[in-house]
């Protein structure tokens, strides 16, 4: 039964990822096109991230029986968000709609991923659903999105997004959901603190994808059609590199090392981006992001491995809370540098701050090496 649910979950996330890939890279430029300022877009993102970080705490506390089922609500709200994009220009309304979508979809998805996997296969499944599936859709999506905008309109793009989410919704109804049966209690120990710092810095590191990187890509390529084509090419390179790195990263005993490599290379990629001046240099830089992307989500597998199953619901809620803190902190350099379209300054500062992740990562490795922490054997 779990295998059938995992298959339905995989098909669901494939169409959800395709809807995101078709639209996501173009949204910041769309916001500028409809008249929003950089500060208004930052406000939109801030509202979104606050909801993503805080709402799951409330849903876990007051709706534990329906926590997993909220993934269905998340897909429905995603369709509403795309519809609102056609008619609404308020950054607060759009931020609330996007925030409610992400806040109901991702915590439920993450908990299902933990529940339907064991320690021995979790790294592989996380790589499949967090890297492989989004990578495949990422090769197709941006190019299709660029074509739709170039030859039709953004409204057509959003309607296609709604249609793809409708298919994802159909598969989400085939997943077997269970009520959450765990104490609403935050794990209070050194390991939790270290993971919290790592995830905050991961949120800071990855926040460029919400505004800075899409605007930079559009500036570099000079149009939506070329922008979509280049992004698809970059993801294709990413896919080839991820395939090689992903096969190696299936070795469970090396999961801590792969997490370190993935996060550090992610920070290094940000620093490199500060010096990228053209598309060929961007393609070359994608080699670094490809290796990073293949390995970085081992962090999520580790996060589940070192705690007991009964703590997983609280862990996925804290995951979103920690990511929120990191993403909100990144809005500071975003506001300082992106308002003047100083992409080099933004990437350099963001990369330098993100490199500090090496400190808590080395502490984690030391605890693992000293055997003061270990994977929960009860998870198989």
BANURO-615076 format. One line per 3 residues: number of its first residue (from 1); their letters; for each residue x, y, z of C-alpha. Coordinates in nm, 4 decimals. Layout:
N
NUM> A> X Y Z | ...
***
This chain:
380
1> XXX> 0.0000 0.0000 0.0000 | 0.2884 0.2324 0.0831 | 0.4431 0.1592 -0.2581
4> XXX> 0.1206 0.2607 -0.4344 | 0.1023 0.5814 -0.2321 | 0.4670 0.6560 -0.3108
7> XXX> 0.3996 0.6033 -0.6824 | 0.0971 0.8376 -0.6696 | 0.3048 1.0884 -0.4727
10> XXX> 0.5781 1.0721 -0.7381 | 0.3315 1.1316 -1.0239 | 0.1660 1.4108 -0.8278
13> XXX> 0.4948 1.5908 -0.7628 | 0.5940 1.5442 -1.1286 | 0.2971 1.7505 -1.2483
16> XXX> 0.3256 1.9953 -0.9594 | 0.6936 2.0449 -1.0436 | 0.6122 2.0891 -1.4119
19> XXX> 0.3577 2.3597 -1.3263 | 0.6230 2.5306 -1.1141 | 0.8934 2.4913 -1.3812
22> XXX> 0.6722 2.6352 -1.6552 | 0.5904 2.9467 -1.4525 | 0.8336 2.9992 -1.1644
25> XXX> 1.1413 3.1437 -1.3326 | 0.9267 3.4088 -1.5045 | 0.7224 3.5339 -1.2074
28> XXX> 0.9586 3.8100 -1.0791 | 0.9800 3.9557 -1.4292 | 0.6013 3.9328 -1.4592
31> XXX> 0.5639 4.1265 -1.1350 | 0.7835 4.4031 -1.2767 | 0.5835 4.3985 -1.5993
34> XXX> 0.2519 4.4573 -1.4186 | 0.4021 4.7573 -1.2395 | 0.5271 4.6259 -0.9057
37> XXX> 0.8482 4.7794 -0.7720 | 1.1366 4.5720 -0.6338 | 1.0302 4.6692 -0.2806
40> XXX> 0.6736 4.5535 -0.3505 | 0.8038 4.2207 -0.4788 | 1.0168 4.1907 -0.1650
43> XXX> 0.7001 4.2569 0.0392 | 0.5190 3.9854 -0.1579 | 0.7999 3.7376 -0.0854
46> XXX> 0.8133 3.8384 0.2826 | 0.4377 3.7791 0.3272 | 0.4748 3.4444 0.1504
49> XXX> 0.7655 3.3295 0.3649 | 0.6014 3.4345 0.6912 | 0.2996 3.2188 0.6090
52> XXX> 0.5148 2.9257 0.4975 | 0.7122 2.9375 0.8197 | 0.4326 3.0011 1.0696
55> XXX> 0.1120 2.8432 0.9348 | 0.2359 2.4788 0.9535 | 0.2863 2.5211 1.3287
58> XXX> -0.0838 2.6053 1.3645 | -0.2041 2.3295 1.1306 | 0.0025 2.0675 1.3153
61> XXX> -0.1234 2.1938 1.6516 | -0.4924 2.2210 1.5659 | -0.5408 1.9964 1.2605
64> XXX> -0.3142 1.6939 1.3173 | -0.5769 1.4543 1.1778 | -0.5757 1.6403 0.8470
67> XXX> -0.2112 1.7508 0.8320 | -0.1101 1.5113 0.5521 | -0.4321 1.5748 0.3590
70> XXX> -0.3490 1.9451 0.3409 | -0.1352 1.8610 0.0383 | -0.4615 1.8434 -0.1587
73> XXX> -0.5557 2.1880 -0.0293 | -0.2121 2.3140 -0.1308 | -0.2634 2.2056 -0.4911
76> XXX> -0.6088 2.3645 -0.5027 | -0.4696 2.6882 -0.3601 | -0.1935 2.6760 -0.6222
79> XXX> -0.4624 2.6828 -0.8904 | -0.6233 2.9790 -0.7148 | -0.2858 3.1573 -0.7035
82> XXX> -0.2370 3.1184 -1.0796 | -0.5897 3.2494 -1.1388 | -0.5243 3.5512 -0.9149
85> XXX> -0.2086 3.6319 -1.1115 | -0.4318 3.7042 -1.4115 | -0.6547 3.9535 -1.2304
88> XXX> -0.4780 4.0838 -0.9159 | -0.1815 4.3204 -0.8774 | -0.1710 4.3571 -0.4992
91> XXX> 0.1586 4.2228 -0.3583 | -0.0076 4.1447 -0.0242 | -0.2946 3.9435 -0.1768
94> XXX> -0.0582 3.7578 -0.4096 | 0.1826 3.6977 -0.1202 | -0.0966 3.5541 0.0952
97> XXX> -0.2186 3.3292 -0.1878 | 0.1306 3.2016 -0.2667 | 0.2129 3.1615 0.1016
100> XXX> -0.1020 2.9581 0.1749 | -0.0214 2.7380 -0.1248 | 0.3327 2.6579 -0.0134
103> XXX> 0.2436 2.6359 0.3574 | -0.0154 2.3636 0.2998 | 0.1647 2.1687 0.0258
106> XXX> 0.5284 2.1313 0.1344 | 0.5011 2.0342 0.5043 | 0.2486 1.7643 0.4128
109> XXX> 0.4650 1.6445 0.1246 | 0.7749 1.6315 0.3456 | 0.5965 1.4338 0.6166
112> XXX> 0.4638 1.1857 0.3591 | 0.8175 1.1468 0.2269 | 0.9408 1.0550 0.5745
115> XXX> 0.6485 0.8235 0.6519 | 0.6676 0.6321 0.3254 | 1.0433 0.5706 0.3416
118> XXX> 1.2966 0.3961 0.5614 | 1.6493 0.5080 0.6439 | 1.8029 0.2657 0.3930
121> XXX> 1.6036 0.3996 0.0956 | 1.5314 0.7554 0.2088 | 1.8348 0.9077 0.0380
124> XXX> 1.7357 0.7506 -0.2935 | 1.3687 0.8574 -0.2674 | 1.4608 1.2116 -0.1591
127> XXX> 1.6996 1.2313 -0.4566 | 1.4212 1.1078 -0.6837 | 1.1468 1.3441 -0.5663
130> XXX> 1.3556 1.6496 -0.4724 | 1.6171 1.6308 -0.7492 | 1.5436 1.3864 -1.0338
133> XXX> 1.1734 1.4640 -1.0933 | 1.2094 1.8455 -1.0659 | 1.5183 1.8232 -1.2881
136> XXX> 1.3319 1.6390 -1.5652 | 1.0423 1.8847 -1.5482 | 1.2936 2.1690 -1.5242
139> XXX> 1.4422 2.0729 -1.8595 | 1.1003 2.0965 -2.0253 | 0.9221 2.3652 -1.8232
142> XXX> 1.1207 2.6883 -1.8726 | 1.1478 2.6363 -2.2496 | 0.7739 2.5712 -2.2794
145> XXX> 0.7043 2.8711 -2.0549 | 0.9245 3.0968 -2.2681 | 0.7453 2.9796 -2.5818
148> XXX> 0.4025 3.0446 -2.4289 | 0.4946 3.3983 -2.3201 | 0.6703 3.4827 -2.6481
151> XXX> 0.3980 3.3553 -2.8810 | 0.0942 3.4098 -2.6583 | 0.0835 3.5763 -2.3158
154> XXX> 0.1443 3.5372 -1.9448 | -0.2268 3.4612 -1.9019 | -0.1889 3.1549 -2.1243
157> XXX> 0.1097 3.0517 -1.9133 | -0.0972 3.0670 -1.5943 | -0.3845 2.8713 -1.7519
160> XXX> -0.1395 2.5963 -1.8471 | -0.0147 2.6004 -1.4873 | -0.3731 2.5520 -1.3635
163> XXX> -0.4230 2.2584 -1.6026 | -0.1026 2.0866 -1.4848 | -0.2026 2.1311 -1.1205
166> XXX> -0.5421 1.9762 -1.2006 | -0.3597 1.6586 -1.3069 | -0.1464 1.6732 -0.9910
169> XXX> -0.4678 1.7053 -0.7901 | -0.6058 1.3852 -0.9457 | -0.2965 1.1883 -0.8387
172> XXX> -0.3002 1.3440 -0.4896 | -0.6425 1.1862 -0.4309 | -0.4869 0.8400 -0.4763
175> XXX> -0.2396 0.8792 -0.1889 | -0.3259 0.7086 0.1404 | -0.3134 0.9704 0.4142
178> XXX> -0.2851 0.9074 0.7879 | -0.3510 1.1314 1.0895 | -0.0465 1.2610 1.2743
181> XXX> -0.0053 1.0830 1.6074 | 0.2849 1.2533 1.7829 | 0.3387 1.4976 2.0645
184> XXX> 0.3502 1.8658 1.9763 | 0.6962 1.8993 2.1261 | 1.0134 2.0630 1.9936
187> XXX> 1.3234 1.8381 2.0259 | 1.5472 2.0337 2.2633 | 1.9055 1.9164 2.2270
190> XXX> 2.2356 2.0107 2.0668 | 2.1581 1.8198 1.7475 | 1.8348 2.0155 1.6953
193> XXX> 2.0206 2.3438 1.7397 | 2.2907 2.2480 1.4881 | 2.0341 2.1377 1.2315
196> XXX> 1.8401 2.4592 1.2924 | 2.1442 2.6752 1.2103 | 2.2265 2.4646 0.9031
199> XXX> 1.8701 2.4887 0.7678 | 1.8548 2.8653 0.8320 | 2.1740 2.9090 0.6286
202> XXX> 2.0365 2.6747 0.3618 | 1.7273 2.8972 0.3422 | 1.9519 3.2027 0.3107
205> XXX> 2.1606 3.0306 0.0428 | 1.8664 2.9181 -0.1698 | 1.6694 3.2450 -0.1470
208> XXX> 1.8272 3.3862 -0.4636 | 1.5865 3.1700 -0.6651 | 1.2886 3.3805 -0.5553
211> XXX> 1.3960 3.7137 -0.7056 | 1.7636 3.7812 -0.7774 | 1.8443 3.4873 -1.0037
214> XXX> 1.5342 3.5135 -1.2306 | 1.5939 3.8873 -1.2793 | 1.9641 3.8266 -1.3439
217> XXX> 1.8866 3.5541 -1.5984 | 1.6443 3.7834 -1.7818 | 1.9026 4.0628 -1.7881
220> XXX> 2.1682 3.8262 -1.9227 | 1.9500 3.6736 -2.1957 | 1.7436 3.9791 -2.2915
223> XXX> 1.4048 3.8148 -2.3447 | 1.1615 3.5511 -2.2212 | 1.2109 3.3072 -2.5115
226> XXX> 1.5895 3.2987 -2.4769 | 1.5579 3.3084 -2.0998 | 1.3445 2.9925 -2.1010
229> XXX> 1.5754 2.8173 -2.3476 | 1.8888 2.9008 -2.1481 | 1.7308 2.7920 -1.8201
232> XXX> 1.6265 2.4606 -1.9771 | 1.9821 2.4134 -2.1066 | 2.1235 2.4845 -1.7624
235> XXX> 1.8874 2.2307 -1.6041 | 1.9863 1.9733 -1.8688 | 2.3522 2.0182 -1.7703
238> XXX> 2.2400 2.0009 -1.4086 | 2.0586 1.6723 -1.4865 | 2.3644 1.5035 -1.6364
241> XXX> 2.5859 1.6055 -1.3449 | 2.3165 1.5138 -1.0912 | 2.2856 1.1665 -1.2415
244> XXX> 2.6527 1.0956 -1.1766 | 2.6650 1.2631 -0.8352 | 2.3304 1.1130 -0.7339
247> XXX> 2.4430 0.7555 -0.8015 | 2.7434 0.8033 -0.5753 | 2.5366 0.9730 -0.3031
250> XXX> 2.3192 0.6641 -0.2584 | 2.5878 0.5246 -0.0311 | 2.4269 0.5908 0.3072
253> XXX> 2.7439 0.6040 0.5150 | 2.8673 0.9029 0.3152 | 2.5462 1.1044 0.3511
256> XXX> 2.6954 1.3543 0.5973 | 2.9930 1.4221 0.3668 | 2.7650 1.4657 0.0651
259> XXX> 2.5515 1.7141 0.2577 | 2.8617 1.9176 0.3429 | 2.9817 1.9159 -0.0178
262> XXX> 2.6376 2.0112 -0.1498 | 2.5859 2.3088 0.0822 | 2.9402 2.4442 0.0505
265> XXX> 2.9287 2.4202 -0.3293 | 2.5923 2.6002 -0.3222 | 2.7595 2.8902 -0.1405
268> XXX> 3.0575 2.8785 -0.3784 | 2.8160 2.8965 -0.6739 | 2.6718 3.2212 -0.5348
271> XXX> 3.0213 3.3711 -0.5137 | 3.0970 3.2588 -0.8711 | 2.7730 3.4178 -0.9923
274> XXX> 2.9059 3.7559 -0.8781 | 3.1582 3.7364 -1.1626 | 2.9364 3.5916 -1.4378
277> XXX> 2.9054 3.8374 -1.7266 | 2.7486 3.6334 -2.0106 | 2.5603 3.3154 -2.0962
280> XXX> 2.8688 3.0947 -2.1633 | 3.0044 3.1845 -1.8185 | 2.6631 3.1078 -1.6690
283> XXX> 2.6680 2.7661 -1.8382 | 3.0130 2.6987 -1.6925 | 2.8945 2.8020 -1.3451
286> XXX> 2.6055 2.5555 -1.3746 | 2.8542 2.2701 -1.3308 | 2.9042 2.3801 -0.9703
289> XXX> 2.5306 2.4243 -0.9089 | 2.4673 2.0838 -1.0680 | 2.6873 1.8997 -0.8208
292> XXX> 2.5498 2.1082 -0.5348 | 2.1891 2.0455 -0.6329 | 2.2405 1.6702 -0.6569
295> XXX> 2.3806 1.6507 -0.3052 | 2.2266 1.9345 -0.1059 | 1.8938 1.7625 -0.0366
298> XXX> 2.0764 1.4856 0.1464 | 2.0327 1.7372 0.4295 | 1.6616 1.6587 0.4350
301> XXX> 1.7299 1.2834 0.4453 | 1.9770 1.3262 0.7321 | 1.7306 1.5455 0.9198
304> XXX> 1.4837 1.2580 0.9274 | 1.7427 0.9858 0.9911 | 1.8757 1.1196 1.3211
307> XXX> 1.5359 1.1641 1.4904 | 1.2601 0.9181 1.5719 | 0.9526 0.8732 1.3498
310> XXX> 0.7301 1.0190 1.6202 | 0.9218 1.3467 1.5900 | 0.8956 1.3760 1.2107
313> XXX> 0.5788 1.5867 1.2058 | 0.7382 1.8468 1.4296 | 1.0597 1.8249 1.2272
316> XXX> 0.8910 1.9161 0.8974 | 0.7209 2.2120 1.0673 | 1.0537 2.3301 1.2113
319> XXX> 1.2156 2.2782 0.8693 | 0.9802 2.5386 0.7205 | 1.0283 2.7711 1.0194
322> XXX> 1.4080 2.7593 0.9887 | 1.3924 2.8057 0.6104 | 1.1652 3.1070 0.6658
325> XXX> 1.4207 3.2718 0.8941 | 1.6989 3.2234 0.6398 | 1.4891 3.3461 0.3476
328> XXX> 1.3717 3.6546 0.5358 | 1.7306 3.7374 0.6338 | 1.8282 3.7168 0.2673
331> XXX> 1.5750 3.9890 0.1881 | 1.8204 4.2338 0.3517 | 2.0906 4.2019 0.0812
334> XXX> 1.8088 4.1681 -0.1732 | 1.6706 4.5079 -0.0742 | 2.0158 4.6661 -0.0602
337> XXX> 2.1500 4.5398 -0.3930 | 1.8621 4.4325 -0.6200 | 1.6853 4.7702 -0.5929
340> XXX> 1.9784 4.9099 -0.7907 | 2.0117 4.5873 -0.9935 | 2.3590 4.5327 -0.8466
343> XXX> 2.3606 4.1568 -0.8967 | 2.7348 4.1172 -0.8368 | 2.7100 4.2774 -0.4930
346> XXX> 2.4094 4.0633 -0.4032 | 2.5663 3.7323 -0.5077 | 2.8997 3.8114 -0.3417
349> XXX> 2.7461 3.9063 -0.0053 | 2.4961 3.6177 -0.0124 | 2.7705 3.3713 -0.1006
352> XXX> 3.0049 3.4974 0.1711 | 2.7362 3.4690 0.4388 | 2.6281 3.1264 0.3111
355> XXX> 2.9835 2.9918 0.3367 | 2.9564 3.0134 0.7170 | 2.7403 2.6996 0.6938
358> XXX> 3.0671 2.5043 0.7030 | 3.0910 2.5679 1.0802 | 2.7713 2.3876 1.1935
361> XXX> 2.8283 2.1225 0.9220 | 3.1697 2.0348 1.0660 | 3.0161 2.0178 1.4142
364> XXX> 2.7558 1.7755 1.2773 | 3.0258 1.5638 1.1126 | 3.2257 1.5558 1.4349
367> XXX> 2.9228 1.4331 1.6325 | 2.8588 1.1657 1.3687 | 3.2228 1.0563 1.3590
370> XXX> 3.2363 1.0351 1.7396 | 2.9154 0.8282 1.7276 | 2.7366 1.0676 1.9624
373> XXX> 2.4594 1.0671 1.6990 | 2.3388 0.7903 1.4687 | 2.0513 0.7086 1.2380
376> XXX> 1.7399 0.5842 1.4197 | 1.7627 0.2061 1.3809 | 1.3856 0.1659 1.4332
379> XX> 1.3218 0.3278 1.0925 | 1.4865 0.0340 0.9121
***
